[in-house]
Amino acid sequence: MSSINRPLADPHMTFDLARQLDELRREEAYQRSGRAGRTLAKQGRLRVVLVAAAEGVLLGTQQADSPMTVQVFEGGLRWRDEGGEHELRRGELLFFATGMAEDIRATSDSAVLLTVSAVGDDFQPGESEASASGPAS
């Protein structure tokens, strides 16, 4: 479902993550590449993004210009940073300060919830809170 057809910033929003994940895994992007994402909520600088990734899929490198959290509710992730190699498993939450994580890869079919704060050109004060940004990838 495109962001343009759903609210991104209502005062109260509830998400059925299992249903959202099922929809993501049916999308053409997931079928083609083994990964797909969807912005669930966007208000001010805050973004909440659901990401589905198939086992072994490389999600890439994440340059965090501001703090973020990564919560795994299915599967797991492995990545490298200046401190070495790390794993995040189902039920774990990572607070990721400013920095870079490289070679982020799903260790099994995975679902993660990212909470990020927009920086730079990604946020313009006064932007429409309900504007559609499209699904994250």
C-alpha beads as a LAMMPS data file, in Angstrom:
LAMMPS data file: protein, C-alpha beads

137 atoms
136 bonds

1 atom types
1 bond types

-500.0 500.0 xlo xhi
-500.0 500.0 ylo yhi
-500.0 500.0 zlo zhi

Masses

1 110.0

Atoms # bond

1 1 1 0.000 0.000 0.000
2 1 1 1.431 3.350 -1.001
3 1 1 1.962 6.013 1.676
4 1 1 -0.197 8.336 -0.372
5 1 1 -3.233 6.188 0.479
6 1 1 -2.698 6.079 4.209
7 1 1 -2.075 8.565 6.979
8 1 1 1.472 8.930 8.276
9 1 1 0.864 11.292 11.184
10 1 1 -2.509 10.858 12.884
11 1 1 -2.553 11.684 16.605
12 1 1 -2.934 7.967 17.474
13 1 1 -1.903 5.159 15.158
14 1 1 -1.938 1.415 15.757
15 1 1 -0.224 -1.064 13.464
16 1 1 -0.757 -4.777 13.021
17 1 1 2.902 -5.558 12.332
18 1 1 2.207 -9.149 11.267
19 1 1 -0.258 -7.928 8.631
20 1 1 2.085 -5.146 7.506
21 1 1 4.923 -7.646 7.215
22 1 1 2.780 -10.057 5.217
23 1 1 1.903 -7.237 2.795
24 1 1 5.571 -6.235 2.463
25 1 1 6.610 -9.786 1.629
26 1 1 3.987 -9.931 -1.126
27 1 1 5.271 -6.747 -2.782
28 1 1 7.125 -6.958 -6.076
29 1 1 10.193 -5.293 -4.537
30 1 1 10.502 -8.050 -1.939
31 1 1 9.913 -10.783 -4.527
32 1 1 12.621 -9.282 -6.741
33 1 1 15.294 -8.311 -4.212
34 1 1 14.441 -10.074 -0.961
35 1 1 13.848 -6.827 0.890
36 1 1 11.188 -4.166 1.215
37 1 1 10.358 -1.365 3.610
38 1 1 7.426 0.809 4.520
39 1 1 7.268 4.068 6.450
40 1 1 4.571 3.519 9.060
41 1 1 4.676 6.918 10.736
42 1 1 6.243 10.267 9.981
43 1 1 5.863 13.354 12.115
44 1 1 8.332 16.168 12.458
45 1 1 11.777 14.597 12.612
46 1 1 10.523 11.154 13.693
47 1 1 10.219 8.256 11.216
48 1 1 9.125 4.693 12.002
49 1 1 9.978 2.215 9.247
50 1 1 9.187 -1.492 8.963
51 1 1 11.752 -3.488 6.963
52 1 1 11.472 -7.095 5.776
53 1 1 14.566 -8.935 4.527
54 1 1 15.033 -12.512 3.360
55 1 1 17.799 -14.685 4.790
56 1 1 21.233 -13.679 3.534
57 1 1 20.092 -10.419 1.931
58 1 1 22.592 -7.598 2.236
59 1 1 20.882 -4.455 3.431
60 1 1 24.013 -2.376 2.859
61 1 1 25.714 0.299 4.916
62 1 1 23.890 2.638 7.291
63 1 1 25.370 6.065 7.953
64 1 1 23.567 7.379 11.020
65 1 1 23.738 11.149 11.222
66 1 1 21.520 11.042 14.300
67 1 1 20.617 8.391 16.857
68 1 1 18.244 5.607 15.855
69 1 1 16.889 2.330 17.187
70 1 1 16.644 -1.034 15.466
71 1 1 14.238 -3.572 16.970
72 1 1 14.235 -7.119 15.612
73 1 1 10.898 -8.835 15.993
74 1 1 11.636 -11.686 13.598
75 1 1 14.947 -13.222 12.492
76 1 1 18.205 -11.384 13.052
77 1 1 20.870 -9.090 11.632
78 1 1 24.652 -9.117 11.497
79 1 1 26.808 -6.037 10.832
80 1 1 30.258 -4.527 11.293
81 1 1 31.320 -1.202 12.744
82 1 1 34.525 0.229 14.167
83 1 1 34.061 -2.018 17.233
84 1 1 33.941 -5.292 15.293
85 1 1 31.207 -7.653 14.144
86 1 1 27.844 -7.762 15.936
87 1 1 24.541 -9.645 15.879
88 1 1 21.067 -8.541 16.808
89 1 1 18.468 -11.262 17.432
90 1 1 14.711 -11.523 17.762
91 1 1 13.425 -9.534 20.710
92 1 1 16.526 -7.336 20.926
93 1 1 16.654 -3.577 20.526
94 1 1 19.763 -1.707 19.467
95 1 1 20.294 1.968 20.173
96 1 1 22.611 3.124 17.416
97 1 1 24.349 6.454 18.026
98 1 1 25.811 8.595 15.274
99 1 1 28.172 6.493 13.198
100 1 1 28.307 3.867 10.515
101 1 1 27.331 0.202 10.331
102 1 1 28.625 -1.760 7.348
103 1 1 27.637 -5.022 5.668
104 1 1 24.244 -5.224 7.383
105 1 1 22.857 -8.648 6.481
106 1 1 19.779 -10.655 7.489
107 1 1 20.876 -13.886 9.200
108 1 1 17.453 -15.447 8.515
109 1 1 14.118 -14.185 7.176
110 1 1 13.864 -11.013 9.232
111 1 1 11.602 -8.148 10.188
112 1 1 12.941 -5.041 11.879
113 1 1 11.439 -1.810 13.062
114 1 1 13.638 1.271 12.614
115 1 1 12.985 4.475 14.503
116 1 1 15.015 7.350 13.097
117 1 1 15.252 11.090 13.420
118 1 1 15.406 12.978 10.129
119 1 1 18.384 15.242 9.577
120 1 1 19.579 17.628 6.915
121 1 1 17.491 17.739 3.757
122 1 1 15.196 14.955 4.998
123 1 1 13.320 17.390 7.258
124 1 1 12.153 20.876 6.487
125 1 1 10.467 22.787 9.333
126 1 1 6.840 23.430 8.470
127 1 1 6.568 20.471 6.084
128 1 1 3.164 18.898 5.911
129 1 1 3.076 16.245 8.627
130 1 1 0.828 14.042 6.518
131 1 1 2.885 14.302 3.346
132 1 1 3.614 11.001 1.676
133 1 1 7.225 10.023 1.323
134 1 1 6.659 6.638 -0.302
135 1 1 7.738 3.315 1.102
136 1 1 11.242 3.014 2.422
137 1 1 13.538 0.589 0.688

Bonds

1 1 1 2
2 1 2 3
3 1 3 4
4 1 4 5
5 1 5 6
6 1 6 7
7 1 7 8
8 1 8 9
9 1 9 10
10 1 10 11
11 1 11 12
12 1 12 13
13 1 13 14
14 1 14 15
15 1 15 16
16 1 16 17
17 1 17 18
18 1 18 19
19 1 19 20
20 1 20 21
21 1 21 22
22 1 22 23
23 1 23 24
24 1 24 25
25 1 25 26
26 1 26 27
27 1 27 28
28 1 28 29
29 1 29 30
30 1 30 31
31 1 31 32
32 1 32 33
33 1 33 34
34 1 34 35
35 1 35 36
36 1 36 37
37 1 37 38
38 1 38 39
39 1 39 40
40 1 40 41
41 1 41 42
42 1 42 43
43 1 43 44
44 1 44 45
45 1 45 46
46 1 46 47
47 1 47 48
48 1 48 49
49 1 49 50
50 1 50 51
51 1 51 52
52 1 52 53
53 1 53 54
54 1 54 55
55 1 55 56
56 1 56 57
57 1 57 58
58 1 58 59
59 1 59 60
60 1 60 61
61 1 61 62
62 1 62 63
63 1 63 64
64 1 64 65
65 1 65 66
66 1 66 67
67 1 67 68
68 1 68 69
69 1 69 70
70 1 70 71
71 1 71 72
72 1 72 73
73 1 73 74
74 1 74 75
75 1 75 76
76 1 76 77
77 1 77 78
78 1 78 79
79 1 79 80
80 1 80 81
81 1 81 82
82 1 82 83
83 1 83 84
84 1 84 85
85 1 85 86
86 1 86 87
87 1 87 88
88 1 88 89
89 1 89 90
90 1 90 91
91 1 91 92
92 1 92 93
93 1 93 94
94 1 94 95
95 1 95 96
96 1 96 97
97 1 97 98
98 1 98 99
99 1 99 100
100 1 100 101
101 1 101 102
102 1 102 103
103 1 103 104
104 1 104 105
105 1 105 106
106 1 106 107
107 1 107 108
108 1 108 109
109 1 109 110
110 1 110 111
111 1 111 112
112 1 112 113
113 1 113 114
114 1 114 115
115 1 115 116
116 1 116 117
117 1 117 118
118 1 118 119
119 1 119 120
120 1 120 121
121 1 121 122
122 1 122 123
123 1 123 124
124 1 124 125
125 1 125 126
126 1 126 127
127 1 127 128
128 1 128 129
129 1 129 130
130 1 130 131
131 1 131 132
132 1 132 133
133 1 133 134
134 1 134 135
135 1 135 136
136 1 136 137
